[in-house]
Amino acid sequence: MSQDRPVVLFLCVHNAGRSQMAAALLARHVGDTIVIHSAGSMPGETLNPAVVAAMAELGIDISAERPKKLTDEMAHEADVIVTMGCGDSCPVYAGKRYVDWELPDPAGRSVEEVRPIRDEIDSRVKALVSELAHEG
């Protein structure tokens, strides 16, 4: 990693659920020691309300966040790009380290159904933090 702080990009199709949770959870664990982006290849209009509610249960307010469109700048800046359910919908940038997290899509699910997805993302985020600490 060339800069002082590693850059992590969480990428999914709509940027309305999984990638938003991952970015918020990573920020909770590392503060500003890592630059964090989340984006979608085809962003939705708003965040999934069940995702917002599930995160609020942890004391994390993401209600002001909006889905963001992936930009080339975000991808080129990233040291690690974590994809979540992109399939062929997310572009691939040469020379980047990719990690693919197979996770259920929270779209159309209740808060009760989103909680285990949130918790799985949190455990994967913690593992990523550990990996980045060993690389730095």
Backbone as a printed PyTorch tensor [residue, N CA C, xyz], in Angstrom:
tensor([[[  0.8340,  -1.1680,   0.0000],
         [  0.0000,   0.0000,   0.0000],
         [  0.8810,   1.2330,   0.0000]],

        [[  0.6340,   2.0930,  -0.9590],
         [  1.5400,   3.1960,  -1.1860],
         [  1.2590,   4.4200,  -0.3280]],

        [[  0.0500,   4.6190,   0.0670],
         [ -0.2600,   5.8050,   0.8490],
         [ -0.2480,   5.5020,   2.3420]],

        [[ -0.4230,   6.5550,   3.1370],
         [ -0.4080,   6.3990,   4.5870],
         [ -1.5580,   5.5310,   5.0850]],

        [[ -2.6890,   5.6690,   4.4380],
         [ -3.8680,   4.9070,   4.8460],
         [ -4.3340,   4.0490,   3.6800]],

        [[ -4.6160,   2.7750,   3.9500],
         [ -5.1550,   1.9470,   2.8660],
         [ -6.5470,   2.4380,   2.4640]],

        [[ -6.9210,   2.1280,   1.2290],
         [ -8.2270,   2.5280,   0.7030],
         [ -9.0030,   1.2550,   0.3760]],

        [[-10.2030,   1.1470,   0.9480],
         [-11.0730,  -0.0020,   0.7120],
         [-12.3400,   0.4870,   0.0260]],

        [[-12.7140,  -0.2010,  -1.0450],
         [-13.9470,   0.0880,  -1.7680],
         [-14.8720,  -1.1160,  -1.6560]],

        [[-16.0680,  -0.8980,  -1.1100],
         [-17.0990,  -1.9280,  -1.0510],
         [-18.0220,  -1.6920,  -2.2360]],

        [[-18.1830,  -2.7160,  -3.0550],
         [-18.8780,  -2.5570,  -4.3220],
         [-19.9700,  -3.6030,  -4.4840]],

        [[-21.1660,  -3.1350,  -4.8070],
         [-22.2560,  -4.0420,  -5.1550],
         [-23.0510,  -3.3930,  -6.2880]],

        [[-24.1720,  -3.9500,  -6.6360],
         [-24.9190,  -3.4220,  -7.7710],
         [-25.6570,  -2.1360,  -7.3920]],

        [[-26.4820,  -2.1840,  -6.3380],
         [-27.3510,  -1.0500,  -6.0350],
         [-26.8240,  -0.1120,  -4.9480]],

        [[-25.8140,  -0.5200,  -4.1950],
         [-25.2510,   0.2880,  -3.1130],
         [-26.3480,   0.7490,  -2.1490]],

        [[-27.2890,  -0.1540,  -1.8810],
         [-28.4100,   0.1770,  -1.0200],
         [-28.4770,  -0.6990,   0.2270]],

        [[-27.5560,  -1.6680,   0.3540],
         [-27.6300,  -2.5960,   1.4770],
         [-26.2750,  -3.0780,   1.9440]],

        [[-25.8030,  -4.1690,   1.3510],
         [-24.5750,  -4.8230,   1.8180],
         [-23.3640,  -3.9020,   1.8460]],

        [[-23.1060,  -3.2050,   0.7490],
         [-21.9080,  -2.3550,   0.6950],
         [-22.0150,  -1.1780,   1.6590]],

        [[-23.2160,  -0.6870,   1.8780],
         [-23.4160,   0.3960,   2.8410],
         [-23.1610,  -0.1030,   4.2680]],

        [[-23.6690,  -1.3060,   4.5790],
         [-23.4220,  -1.8650,   5.9110],
         [-21.9330,  -2.0870,   6.1240]],

        [[-21.2560,  -2.6500,   5.1190],
         [-19.8320,  -2.9400,   5.2400],
         [-19.0260,  -1.6670,   5.4830]],

        [[-19.3320,  -0.6100,   4.7420],
         [-18.6020,   0.6540,   4.9080],
         [-18.8070,   1.2290,   6.3070]],

        [[-20.0430,   1.2040,   6.7750],
         [-20.3370,   1.7510,   8.1080],
         [-19.6930,   0.9090,   9.2120]],

        [[-19.7160,  -0.3930,   9.0560],
         [-19.1010,  -1.2680,  10.0600],
         [-17.5790,  -1.1110,  10.0680]],

        [[-16.9800,  -0.9960,   8.8940],
         [-15.5330,  -0.7870,   8.8500],
         [-15.1780,   0.5390,   9.5120]],

        [[-15.9380,   1.5790,   9.2180],
         [-15.6800,   2.8880,   9.8350],
         [-15.7830,   2.8030,  11.3500]],

        [[-16.7320,   2.0410,  11.8510],
         [-16.8770,   1.8860,  13.3020],
         [-15.6220,   1.2310,  13.8960]],

        [[-15.0690,   0.2510,  13.2000],
         [-13.9240,  -0.4930,  13.7350],
         [-12.5890,   0.2350,  13.5940]],

        [[-12.4330,   1.0520,  12.5550],
         [-11.1090,   1.6390,  12.2930],
         [-11.0670,   3.1590,  12.3250]],

        [[-12.2130,   3.8120,  12.4700],
         [-12.2140,   5.2720,  12.4600],
         [-11.7010,   5.7920,  11.1320]],

        [[-10.7630,   6.7250,  11.2000],
         [-10.2500,   7.3070,   9.9570],
         [ -8.8760,   6.7500,   9.5680]],

        [[ -8.5310,   5.5720,  10.0900],
         [ -7.2370,   4.9740,   9.7460],
         [ -7.2570,   4.3000,   8.3690]],

        [[ -8.4430,   4.1090,   7.8300],
         [ -8.6160,   3.5460,   6.4850],
         [ -9.5690,   4.4650,   5.7300]],

        [[ -9.2720,   4.7360,   4.4640],
         [-10.1880,   5.4870,   3.6130],
         [-11.2150,   4.4840,   3.0870]],

        [[-12.4860,   4.8130,   3.2510],
         [-13.5620,   3.8650,   2.9390],
         [-14.5150,   4.4630,   1.9070]],

        [[-14.7700,   3.6890,   0.8560],
         [-15.7650,   4.0680,  -0.1400],
         [-16.7440,   2.9130,  -0.2920]],

        [[-17.9880,   3.2430,  -0.6000],
         [-18.9430,   2.2210,  -1.0300],
         [-19.6470,   2.7860,  -2.2560]],

        [[-19.9400,   1.8970,  -3.1910],
         [-20.5510,   2.3460,  -4.4380],
         [-21.2720,   1.1840,  -5.1040]],

        [[-22.0390,   1.5220,  -6.1250],
         [-22.7540,   0.5180,  -6.8880],
         [-22.5570,   0.7260,  -8.3700]],

        [[-22.6190,  -0.3520,  -9.1210],
         [-22.5040,  -0.2480, -10.5750],
         [-23.7850,   0.3500, -11.1720]],

        [[-24.9230,   0.0930, -10.5310],
         [-26.2120,   0.6630, -10.9410],
         [-26.9550,   1.0580,  -9.6670]],

        [[-26.5510,   2.1710,  -9.0330],
         [-27.0980,   2.5120,  -7.7160],
         [-28.6170,   2.6870,  -7.7110]],

        [[-29.1950,   2.2740,  -6.5830],
         [-30.6240,   2.4480,  -6.3880],
         [-30.9520,   3.8860,  -6.0300]],

        [[-32.2220,   4.1140,  -5.7350],
         [-32.6810,   5.4570,  -5.3690],
         [-32.3930,   5.7790,  -3.8990]],

        [[-32.6500,   4.7860,  -3.0360],
         [-32.5130,   5.0000,  -1.5920],
         [-31.9620,   3.7340,  -0.9490]],

        [[-31.5570,   3.8680,   0.3080],
         [-31.1050,   2.6980,   1.0500],
         [-32.2980,   1.8180,   1.4100]],

        [[-32.0190,   0.5490,   1.5730],
         [-33.0210,  -0.4180,   2.0110],
         [-33.4150,  -0.0680,   3.4520]],

        [[-34.7020,   0.1960,   3.7300],
         [-35.1230,   0.5790,   5.0820],
         [-34.8010,  -0.4760,   6.1460]],

        [[-34.8630,  -1.7610,   5.7890],
         [-34.5350,  -2.8150,   6.7560],
         [-33.0490,  -2.7810,   7.1030]],

        [[-32.2070,  -2.4120,   6.1490],
         [-30.7730,  -2.2730,   6.3960],
         [-30.5240,  -1.1030,   7.3470]],

        [[-31.1850,   0.0250,   7.0950],
         [-31.0460,   1.1960,   7.9700],
         [-31.4680,   0.8320,   9.3860]],

        [[-32.5720,   0.1090,   9.5310],
         [-33.0680,  -0.2890,  10.8560],
         [-32.1140,  -1.2660,  11.5390]],

        [[-31.5940,  -2.2350,  10.7970],
         [-30.6700,  -3.2140,  11.3760],
         [-29.3870,  -2.5430,  11.8630]],

        [[-28.9060,  -1.5620,  11.1320],
         [-27.7020,  -0.8420,  11.5500],
         [-27.9960,   0.0410,  12.7590]],

        [[-29.1840,   0.6360,  12.8030],
         [-29.5700,   1.4720,  13.9530],
         [-29.5830,   0.6540,  15.2360]],

        [[-29.9150,  -0.6380,  15.1280],
         [-29.8890,  -1.5050,  16.3100],
         [-28.4930,  -1.5790,  16.9280]],

        [[-27.4670,  -1.3470,  16.1220],
         [-26.0830,  -1.3590,  16.6120],
         [-25.6050,   0.0460,  16.9830]],

        [[-26.5040,   1.0130,  16.8940],
         [-26.1280,   2.3880,  17.1930],
         [-25.4120,   3.0730,  16.0450]],

        [[-25.5670,   2.5340,  14.8270],
         [-24.9390,   3.1250,  13.6400],
         [-26.0430,   3.7150,  12.7690]],

        [[-26.0000,   5.0350,  12.5930],
         [-27.0300,   5.7280,  11.8100],
         [-26.5370,   5.9300,  10.3820]],

        [[-27.1130,   5.2000,   9.4470],
         [-26.7610,   5.3770,   8.0370],
         [-27.9190,   6.0010,   7.2590]],

        [[-28.8950,   6.5370,   7.9710],
         [-30.1070,   7.0510,   7.3210],
         [-29.8270,   8.2210,   6.3760]],

        [[-28.7480,   8.9540,   6.5730],
         [-28.4320,  10.0860,   5.6960],
         [-27.6320,   9.6650,   4.4570]],

        [[-27.1880,   8.4110,   4.4150],
         [-26.4110,   7.9330,   3.2620],
         [-27.3160,   7.7710,   2.0450]],

        [[-26.7200,   7.8880,   0.8840],
         [-27.4270,   7.6800,  -0.3740],
         [-26.6000,   6.7380,  -1.2470]],

        [[-27.2460,   5.9090,  -2.0490],
         [-26.4940,   5.0750,  -2.9850],
         [-25.6370,   5.9470,  -3.9070]],

        [[-24.4100,   5.4950,  -4.1350],
         [-23.4600,   6.2420,  -4.9550],
         [-23.0310,   5.4040,  -6.1570]],

        [[-22.7900,   6.0820,  -7.2530],
         [-22.3310,   5.4370,  -8.4900],
         [-20.8210,   5.2320,  -8.4140]],

        [[-20.3830,   4.0480,  -8.7830],
         [-18.9590,   3.7570,  -8.8610],
         [-18.3090,   4.6970,  -9.8710]],

        [[-17.1690,   5.2680,  -9.4870],
         [-16.3960,   6.0800, -10.4190],
         [-15.0430,   5.4010, -10.6410]],

        [[-14.4400,   5.6870, -11.7760],
         [-13.1120,   5.1500, -12.0510],
         [-12.1210,   5.6230, -10.9910]],

        [[-12.2760,   6.8500, -10.5330],
         [-11.3770,   7.3990,  -9.5100],
         [-11.4280,   6.5700,  -8.2240]],

        [[-12.6360,   6.2150,  -7.7770],
         [-12.7760,   5.3760,  -6.5810],
         [-12.0170,   4.0700,  -6.7510]],

        [[-12.2170,   3.4340,  -7.8960],
         [-11.6100,   2.1270,  -8.1400],
         [-10.0920,   2.2240,  -8.2510]],

        [[ -9.6060,   3.2350,  -8.9520],
         [ -8.1570,   3.3750,  -9.1360],
         [ -7.4500,   3.6900,  -7.8210]],

        [[ -8.1330,   4.3950,  -6.9210],
         [ -7.5620,   4.7640,  -5.6230],
         [ -7.5210,   3.5780,  -4.6630]],

        [[ -8.4050,   2.6040,  -4.8710],
         [ -8.5780,   1.5080,  -3.9180],
         [ -7.3920,   0.5440,  -3.8950]],

        [[ -7.0200,   0.1390,  -2.6840],
         [ -6.0410,  -0.9310,  -2.5000],
         [ -6.7420,  -2.2850,  -2.5290]],

        [[ -7.9600,  -2.3170,  -1.9970],
         [ -8.7660,  -3.5320,  -1.9570],
         [-10.1730,  -3.1820,  -2.4160]],

        [[-10.7070,  -3.9790,  -3.3390],
         [-12.0910,  -3.8230,  -3.7780],
         [-12.8370,  -5.0710,  -3.3350]],

        [[-13.8090,  -4.8680,  -2.4590],
         [-14.6210,  -5.9680,  -1.9500],
         [-15.9410,  -5.9510,  -2.7090]],

        [[-16.1760,  -7.0010,  -3.4940],
         [-17.4180,  -7.0920,  -4.2540],
         [-18.4160,  -7.9570,  -3.4990]],

        [[-19.6770,  -7.6260,  -3.6730],
         [-20.7620,  -8.3250,  -2.9770],
         [-21.9140,  -8.5290,  -3.9380]],

        [[-21.9790,  -9.7010,  -4.5340],
         [-23.1090, -10.0190,  -5.3990],
         [-23.1240,  -9.2800,  -6.7170]],

        [[-21.9600,  -8.8560,  -7.1890],
         [-21.9010,  -8.1190,  -8.4530],
         [-22.1060,  -9.0080,  -9.6670]],

        [[-21.5370, -10.1990,  -9.6100],
         [-21.5470, -11.0280, -10.8090],
         [-20.8410, -10.2910, -11.9320]],

        [[-21.4590, -10.2200, -13.0880],
         [-20.8710,  -9.5150, -14.2260],
         [-21.2730,  -8.0440, -14.2720]],

        [[-22.0070,  -7.5790, -13.2630],
         [-22.5100,  -6.2070, -13.2740],
         [-21.4810,  -5.1680, -12.8540]],

        [[-20.4140,  -5.5980, -12.1860],
         [-19.3970,  -4.6570, -11.7260],
         [-18.1620,  -4.7810, -12.6090]],

        [[-17.6130,  -3.6430, -13.0230],
         [-16.4170,  -3.6930, -13.8630],
         [-15.2080,  -4.2130, -13.0910]],

        [[-14.2390,  -4.7230, -13.8220],
         [-13.0050,  -5.2120, -13.2170],
         [-11.8910,  -4.2490, -13.6200]],

        [[-11.1230,  -3.8280, -12.6430],
         [-10.0040,  -2.9190, -12.8710],
         [ -8.7110,  -3.7080, -12.7380]],

        [[ -7.9020,  -3.6740, -13.7730],
         [ -6.6530,  -4.4340, -13.7930],
         [ -5.7220,  -3.9880, -12.6750]],

        [[ -5.0390,  -4.9550, -12.1010],
         [ -4.0280,  -4.6630, -11.0920],
         [ -4.5670,  -4.4100,  -9.7000]],

        [[ -5.8600,  -4.5630,  -9.4980],
         [ -6.4560,  -4.3290,  -8.1810],
         [ -6.6540,  -5.6450,  -7.4510]],

        [[ -6.5420,  -5.5900,  -6.1430],
         [ -6.8150,  -6.7640,  -5.3140],
         [ -8.3190,  -6.8340,  -5.0760]],

        [[ -8.9110,  -7.9380,  -5.4960],
         [-10.3420,  -8.1560,  -5.3230],
         [-10.5920,  -9.2240,  -4.2750]],

        [[-11.6180,  -8.9830,  -3.4740],
         [-12.1300,  -9.9700,  -2.5380],
         [-13.6280, -10.0450,  -2.8140]],

        [[-14.1500, -11.2540,  -3.0460],
         [-15.5780, -11.3920,  -3.3120],
         [-16.2610, -12.0210,  -2.1080]],

        [[-17.2380, -11.3110,  -1.5740],
         [-18.0150, -11.8120,  -0.4430],
         [-19.3730, -12.2620,  -0.9590]],

        [[-19.5920, -13.5610,  -0.9760],
         [-20.9020, -14.1120,  -1.3480],
         [-21.8260, -13.9490,  -0.1430]],

        [[-22.7830, -13.0670,  -0.2770],
         [-23.7290, -12.7790,   0.8040],
         [-25.1270, -12.6520,   0.2230]],

        [[-26.1330, -13.0670,   0.9730],
         [-27.5040, -12.8810,   0.4920],
         [-27.8200, -11.3970,   0.3060]],

        [[-28.6330, -11.0990,  -0.6750],
         [-29.0700,  -9.7230,  -0.9220],
         [-30.1730,  -9.3770,   0.0780]],

        [[-30.0280,  -8.2740,   0.8290],
         [-31.0690,  -7.9060,   1.7900],
         [-32.3200,  -7.2960,   1.1530]],

        [[-32.3060,  -7.0610,  -0.1450],
         [-33.4630,  -6.4610,  -0.8160],
         [-34.7160,  -7.2930,  -0.5660]],

        [[-35.7730,  -6.6170,  -0.1520],
         [-37.0570,  -7.2710,   0.0680],
         [-37.1420,  -8.0950,   1.3380]],

        [[-36.1270,  -8.0470,   2.1760],
         [-36.1160,  -8.8300,   3.4160],
         [-36.4920,  -7.9660,   4.6060]],

        [[-36.9850,  -8.6180,   5.6480],
         [-37.3430,  -7.9260,   6.8850],
         [-36.0880,  -7.6550,   7.7140]],

        [[-36.2370,  -6.8310,   8.7350],
         [-35.1160,  -6.5500,   9.6400],
         [-34.6110,  -7.8540,  10.2570]],

        [[-35.5180,  -8.7420,  10.6070],
         [-35.1300, -10.0260,  11.2010],
         [-34.2530, -10.8310,  10.2360]],

        [[-34.5580, -10.7500,   8.9490],
         [-33.7750, -11.4700,   7.9440],
         [-32.4580, -10.7550,   7.6060]],

        [[-32.4120,  -9.4440,   7.8140],
         [-31.2100,  -8.6580,   7.5150],
         [-30.1590,  -8.8150,   8.6300]],

        [[-30.5970,  -9.0180,   9.8600],
         [-29.6440,  -9.1200,  10.9820],
         [-28.5230, -10.1310,  10.7470]],

        [[-28.8200, -11.3800,  10.3390],
         [-27.7100, -12.3180,  10.1250],
         [-26.7830, -11.8980,   8.9870]],

        [[-27.3060, -11.2190,   7.9870],
         [-26.4600, -10.7100,   6.8940],
         [-25.5330,  -9.6370,   7.4600]],

        [[-26.0960,  -8.7270,   8.2360],
         [-25.3120,  -7.6670,   8.8850],
         [-24.2090,  -8.2680,   9.7500]],

        [[-24.5570,  -9.2720,  10.5380],
         [-23.5870,  -9.8760,  11.4470],
         [-22.4810, -10.6110,  10.6880]],

        [[-22.8270, -11.2430,   9.5730],
         [-21.8180, -11.9080,   8.7420],
         [-20.8850, -10.8720,   8.1190]],

        [[-21.4430,  -9.7700,   7.6490],
         [-20.6140,  -8.6910,   7.1080],
         [-19.6670,  -8.1770,   8.1840]],

        [[-20.1740,  -8.0060,   9.3990],
         [-19.3320,  -7.5070,  10.4840],
         [-18.1580,  -8.4490,  10.7570]],

        [[-18.4060,  -9.7490,  10.7560],
         [-17.3040, -10.6810,  11.0140],
         [-16.2910, -10.6460,   9.8670]],

        [[-16.7490, -10.4890,   8.6360],
         [-15.8320, -10.3960,   7.4990],
         [-15.0470,  -9.0850,   7.5230]],

        [[-15.7020,  -8.0130,   7.9520],
         [-15.0200,  -6.7210,   8.0840],
         [-13.9000,  -6.8250,   9.1230]],

        [[-14.1850,  -7.4660,  10.2430],
         [-13.1520,  -7.6340,  11.2800],
         [-11.9660,  -8.4350,  10.7490]],

        [[-12.2210,  -9.4650,   9.9630],
         [-11.1410, -10.2540,   9.3720],
         [-10.3400,  -9.4050,   8.3830]],

        [[-11.0180,  -8.5610,   7.6190],
         [-10.3380,  -7.6840,   6.6770],
         [ -9.4400,  -6.6940,   7.4200]],

        [[ -9.9280,  -6.1550,   8.5190],
         [ -9.1250,  -5.2370,   9.3350],
         [ -7.8470,  -5.9250,   9.7960]],

        [[ -7.9680,  -7.1490,  10.2390],
         [ -6.8080,  -7.9200,  10.6900],
         [ -5.8160,  -8.1280,   9.5430]],

        [[ -6.3210,  -8.4870,   8.3590],
         [ -5.4450,  -8.6790,   7.1900],
         [ -4.7100,  -7.3950,   6.8410]],

        [[ -5.4320,  -6.2800,   6.8150],
         [ -4.8190,  -5.0060,   6.4480],
         [ -3.7800,  -4.5710,   7.4750]],

        [[ -4.0250,  -4.8760,   8.7420],
         [ -3.0670,  -4.5260,   9.7950],
         [ -1.7680,  -5.2860,   9.5960]],

        [[ -1.8470,  -6.5330,   9.1640],
         [ -0.6480,  -7.3470,   8.9590],
         [  0.1170,  -6.9430,   7.7080]],

        [[ -0.6150,  -6.3610,   6.7310],
         [  0.0250,  -5.9270,   5.4910],
         [  0.6990,  -4.5720,   5.6360]],

        [[  0.1700,  -3.7570,   6.5600],
         [  0.6610,  -2.3840,   6.7150],
         [  1.8910,  -2.3190,   7.4370]]])
